[in-house]
Structure formats: structure tokens, C-alpha cells
Amino acid sequence: MICSRAPAKVILFGEHFVVKGKPAIATAVDLYAETCIEESEDYIVESKQLGLKFSIFGTSIPPSLLQFRKAAELVMNLAGSTRGFHAVVDSEIPVAAGMGSSASTIVSFIHALLSFYGFKPELSLVNKMAFEAEKIVHGKPSGIDNTVATYGGTLYYKKGQIERLDVKWPRSLSIVVVDTGVKRSTKSIVREVLDLYEAHPSIMSKLYDVAEELVNEARRRLVEGDFTSLGQLININQGLLSAIGVSSREIEEIVYRLRSLGAIGSKLSGAGRGGVVYGVFTDLNKDLLKKVFRNYTVYLVKPINEGVHHRIL
């Protein structure tokens, strides 16, 4: 059996503004999706998280999981072989919450499947295949989710160009991720934001320019290790996201609860209107955190530099 695991991601800065060519910064965190593959007579994918089991070439495959078929076809075409397999996918990353669950899952699947077919899973190849597979579900993905899952680390993204940042995160620093539990359509929210832009272009374009300046300033602070100023920029970014209509009353309540617990900065991450909210802490009272967010699913994570890799059995 071959097992590969890929990390989740948190968008630290810039979501939504990337649609108009502005930059964003994301980091890999230590929540994982894992795929374990062994030989079989069929071509089976089993998702423990979703409670589903299907043949990738069958008619019962859910449309939201068609990326597995595309990924398998890419690997099989490269191998010139159709050796049967049974892939068991297990993930601790919340689904449709803005943490890159889909990308992390497909990256782990491709990495394991390439190894199963006898290839050394070169990361550039894994990333390229994962991007093609992600298109099946997401139409025009930015590529940042699959890149973070593949390479790990903290990445600066702009117009398809991705740069790995040399960030030395303090060991005392923690990221608290609170899942609102509210599922939403990223596609429809992006469309609404674009409609708002088209309705007020002179105002919105200035907001987008501010967002770009903020991300570039955050990049400098991250590389310099100035995390106090970084927290202030996180809070400003939340204000910009609220201004373009992707926050919500529940998100704002969580944002301010995190700050009241000592977060140096907190904001939504991803499409908004639900999904997850994160807060950055340098000193965290875990007992108080648990009490304040007892009605939510909370993840305590740290930024990591390693991307997809084999798990030694």
C-alpha cells in the first residue's frame, strides 16, 4: 500500500481581489488529506470523509468528484497502463470551507497514484496534473490551492505567477481556524462581487488598489518577521472584505471574539459568507478558546513548509 498526504491552506491575504489580477498570500497548515492506494481489479475511489465509494469510470460518480476520473486518466496516459487500484481517501480538512479541501485531496491522490504506477512523483508534475483536475470542478481555478498543497510553505500569488516566501514563523505563533459551518457557492459569491465592481467601478477599483498595496506590505512584514504589524494588516484586510460584501454578521462576531481572546489579527479566509475565519495568536489560552467557541468546530494549526509527501507505513 502507498499513502500520500497533502496539507490544507489558509488564505492570509487577498482573496477575491485576485480575480482582478491583484496578489494574494496563502500558507500551508498542518491539516491533511491522505490517499492510500493498493492494487484492485477495478478503479475504485473511496472517500471516508464523504461516506462514498465509486468506480471512477462508472456512471454513479458524483459530479463534484469528477476530478478523480480526470486525474486517473492523466496518470494512466502517462504510464501507458490501466492497472486497477483501490484508493481510500481520508481528510481532516473541512469541505467547502475555504481551506482547499478539494485541491489537497486531489494532490494526495495524484502523488500516491503516480507512485503506484512506478513513477517518482515529481512535484511539478503533481501540481500540473492537479491543476488540470481542479478545472473539472472549479472551471477557472487560480492554481494557488493545488500549488500550496503540492509545495507547502507560504506563497505569494499574482496573475498565475507564484513565489515561495522565506518566512520564519515564530514557534509560539498559532493560527486558530473557526468553521462557521455555513456552506456556500464560491462561484456565485465571486459573481456578486464582480457585479458590484461593474456597478461602481471608480470606487471598487480604488479598493482593489488598496488591497494590492496591503498584500505587498504584508509580504514585506512576513519576510522581515514583523508579526505585530502583520496582525494589523489582517484586520484591515477584513475591513476591505466587509466593504465588498463577503462578510456576514456571524463572521464578524467570530472575528471580534477571536480578537477579544488576544488574536493579533483575524479575518475570514476564502469566499466568505460562511466557510472559515482565522485568528493569529502569539499567546493562546486554549481552555478559554474552547469555552468561547464550544458551539463551533475549531482547528488549532501551524504554518508548515512541507507539501505533499509519502506517509511511511
Secondary structure, DSSP 4 states (H G I P E B T S, - for coil): -EEEEEEEEEEEE-TTGGGGT--EEEEEEEEEEEEEEEE-SSEEEEETTTTEEEETTSS---GGGHHHHHHHHHHHHHHT----EEEEEEE-SPTTSSS-HHHHHHHHHHHHHHHHTT----HHHHHHHHHHHHHHHHSS--SHHHHHHHH-SEEEEETTEEEEE-----TT-EEEEEE------HHHHHHHHHHHHHHSHHHHHHHHHHHHHHHHHHHHHHHHT-HHHHHHHHHHHHHHHHHTT---HHHHHHHHHHHHTT-SEEEEESS-SSSEEEEEESS--HHHHHHHTTTSEEEEE-B-S--SEEPP-
